[in-house]
Amino acid sequence: MKTMTIDIEADSSSVEFVLRPGARSGKVVVVLSDEVEILSVTHARPPAPAASKGPASTSKVSADDAASVLKRLRKLNPTTKNAAINSIKAMFNFGPGISDEKATEILESLRKEGALAIDNKGKLKFTTA
């Protein structure tokens, strides 16, 4: 067993406990002073990389991805093409991220499906769900 002391400053320090490779579970015991509060935050971890079979295809978005992107875009309700592209990129911030080109490709696939329209001035309008 290891003992660890962490000094917490007012600027909001954070601690992350991670299982060692191969471990299935672990236990952490923490004793706090009355001035400290525990906040639990769960961060999604990207899956472990699979064995490479050559470059991954980035040309197509799966139907499931497009549907979830559309649902989130409708909630955000961007009014311009650029705002929609930025919104799509933000949706992928917690993983490896995506390029402007990939976000534009996703938006274009939604336009081709008829889920939204973009006029020649870059204004975006969703079709009725």
C-alpha positions as CSV (number, residue, x, y, z in Angstrom):
1,M,0.0,0.0,0.0
2,K,1.2,3.5,-0.8
3,T,0.6,6.7,1.1
4,M,0.2,10.0,-0.9
5,T,-0.3,13.5,0.4
6,I,-1.7,16.1,-2.0
7,D,-1.8,19.8,-1.1
8,I,-4.9,21.4,-2.6
9,E,-4.7,25.1,-3.5
10,A,-7.7,27.5,-4.0
11,D,-7.1,27.4,-7.8
12,S,-8.8,24.0,-8.0
13,S,-6.2,21.2,-8.3
14,S,-7.4,17.8,-9.5
15,V,-6.3,14.2,-9.0
16,E,-6.9,11.2,-11.2
17,F,-6.7,7.6,-10.1
18,V,-6.0,5.2,-12.9
19,L,-5.7,1.4,-12.7
20,R,-2.4,-0.1,-13.8
21,P,-2.3,-2.0,-17.0
22,G,-3.8,-5.5,-16.5
23,A,-5.5,-4.6,-13.2
24,R,-9.3,-5.2,-13.2
25,S,-10.1,-3.2,-10.0
26,G,-8.4,-1.3,-7.3
27,K,-9.2,0.5,-4.0
28,V,-8.4,4.1,-3.0
29,V,-8.9,5.3,0.6
30,V,-8.9,9.1,1.0
31,V,-9.0,11.0,4.3
32,L,-9.9,14.7,3.9
33,S,-9.9,17.7,6.2
34,D,-13.2,19.6,6.7
35,E,-12.1,22.3,4.2
36,V,-12.0,19.9,1.3
37,E,-14.9,18.5,-0.7
38,I,-14.9,15.5,-3.0
39,L,-16.4,16.0,-6.5
40,S,-16.6,12.9,-8.7
41,V,-16.0,13.4,-12.4
42,T,-15.9,10.6,-14.9
43,H,-14.0,11.1,-18.0
44,A,-14.6,9.0,-21.1
45,R,-11.4,7.4,-22.3
46,P,-10.8,6.6,-25.9
47,P,-10.6,2.9,-26.7
48,A,-7.2,1.3,-27.0
49,P,-5.8,1.5,-30.5
50,A,-6.5,-1.6,-32.5
51,A,-3.8,-3.2,-34.7
52,S,-3.3,-1.0,-37.7
53,K,-4.6,-2.3,-41.0
54,G,-3.4,0.7,-43.0
55,P,-4.8,4.2,-43.0
56,A,-8.3,4.6,-41.6
57,S,-10.9,5.8,-44.0
58,T,-12.1,9.3,-43.1
59,S,-14.2,9.8,-46.2
60,K,-17.6,8.5,-44.9
61,V,-19.5,9.1,-41.7
62,S,-21.6,6.2,-40.5
63,A,-25.3,6.6,-40.3
64,D,-25.2,6.4,-36.5
65,D,-22.7,9.2,-36.3
66,A,-24.6,11.4,-38.7
67,A,-27.9,10.8,-36.7
68,S,-26.3,11.7,-33.4
69,V,-24.5,14.7,-34.9
70,L,-27.8,15.9,-36.4
71,K,-29.6,15.5,-33.1
72,R,-27.0,17.5,-31.2
73,L,-26.9,20.2,-34.0
74,R,-30.6,20.6,-33.8
75,K,-30.3,21.3,-30.0
76,L,-27.4,23.8,-30.6
77,N,-29.3,25.4,-33.5
78,P,-26.4,27.1,-35.3
79,T,-27.6,29.6,-38.0
80,T,-24.5,29.6,-40.3
81,K,-22.4,26.9,-42.0
82,N,-19.3,28.1,-40.1
83,A,-21.1,27.9,-36.7
84,A,-22.3,24.4,-37.6
85,I,-18.8,23.3,-38.5
86,N,-17.4,24.6,-35.2
87,S,-20.2,22.8,-33.3
88,I,-19.4,19.5,-35.1
89,K,-15.7,19.9,-34.3
90,A,-16.6,20.6,-30.6
91,M,-18.6,17.3,-30.5
92,F,-15.3,15.4,-31.1
93,N,-13.1,17.4,-28.7
94,F,-12.9,14.5,-26.1
95,G,-11.3,12.1,-28.5
96,P,-8.6,12.6,-31.1
97,G,-10.6,15.5,-32.6
98,I,-11.5,16.0,-36.2
99,S,-10.3,18.4,-38.9
100,D,-12.3,21.3,-40.5
101,E,-12.5,19.1,-43.6
102,K,-14.0,16.2,-41.8
103,A,-16.5,18.4,-40.0
104,T,-17.4,20.0,-43.4
105,E,-17.8,16.5,-44.9
106,I,-20.2,15.5,-42.0
107,L,-22.2,18.7,-42.6
108,E,-22.3,18.1,-46.3
109,S,-23.6,14.5,-45.8
110,L,-26.4,15.9,-43.6
111,R,-27.3,18.4,-46.3
112,K,-27.3,15.6,-49.0
113,E,-29.7,13.6,-46.8
114,G,-32.0,16.6,-46.7
115,A,-31.7,17.1,-43.0
116,L,-30.7,20.8,-43.5
117,A,-30.2,23.4,-46.2
118,I,-27.4,25.9,-46.7
119,D,-28.0,28.9,-48.9
120,N,-25.3,30.7,-51.0
121,K,-24.6,33.1,-48.2
122,G,-23.8,30.3,-45.7
123,K,-27.1,30.5,-43.8
124,L,-28.2,27.2,-42.4
125,K,-31.7,26.0,-41.9
126,F,-32.9,22.7,-40.6
127,T,-35.7,20.8,-42.3
128,T,-38.6,19.7,-40.2
129,A,-37.9,16.6,-38.2
